[in-house]
Amino acid sequence: MIGLVLAAGAGRRLRPYTDTLPKALVPVDPEGAGTTTVLDLTLGNFAEVGLTDAAIVIGYRGEAVVERKAALEKKYGVKLYLVDNDKAETWNNAYSLWCARDILTEGVILANGDTVHPVSVEKTLLAARGQDRRIILALDTVKKLADEEMKVITDPAKGVQRITKLMDPATATGEYIGVTLIESSAAADLADALKTTFEKDPDLYYEDGYQELVNRGFTIDTAPIGDVAWVEIDNHDDLKKARGIACQY
């Protein structure tokens, strides 16, 4: 099993940082000096749970990741492989994850490049493996939800039933935080569902690919992460929260 980070997005709401950097390299250290980024935190988590290899899907300002590759490998002891997303600035992340379809055959812990979270999330997912669980989503069942969150409805016997931002928050079991364990046995099914998804609409999310899988009868499981501090960075308010959280880990 290896790590996988989706780091191709532009993050336009985080300008001026993202004028020259992809979202995953926006500084989250309290001083904003760039000593710590989301990518740093994620690779550190991967290393702490024993992953020795990781792939990064790059696109927008991908050259910034290329420039830091050797230093990141040395710092975290993780061999990095870069996957190019040639449509990063025009298509959404269903296509971005599909670009890593060959990596999925290794079995991966997938992390969005804009999610600051503790290593306890990776540990929770790894502990949930087994019993023929092929895809396991990290789920926040504690947070009070609103319209923007990627909400999930689960059935205790059947796993994920619905995953979308477009639902009444009151009906949701919890929020998907952007971290997933994907077993190698799920790679082909997921790649096909992602392809169907972005061919239908290139603006769709990879979570829409998860929904496509569920609609086909594939069981996707979840693992509650407990009451932990994490944030998805979409804008400058989120970035401020991220800097407060990052210093805790």
Secondary structure, DSSP 8 states (H G I E B T S, - for coil): -EEEEEE----GGGTTGGGTS-GGGSB-STT-SSSSBHHHHHHHHHHHTT--EEEEEE-TTHHHHHHHHHHHHHHHT-EEEEEE-TTTTTS-HHHHHHHTHHHHTT-EEEEETTEE--THHHHHHHHT--TT--EEEEEE-SS---SSS-EEEEETTTEEEEEESSS-GGG-SEEEEEEEEE-GGGHHHHHHHHHHHHHH-TT--HHHHHHHHHHTT---EEEE--S---EE--SHHHHHHHHHHHTT-
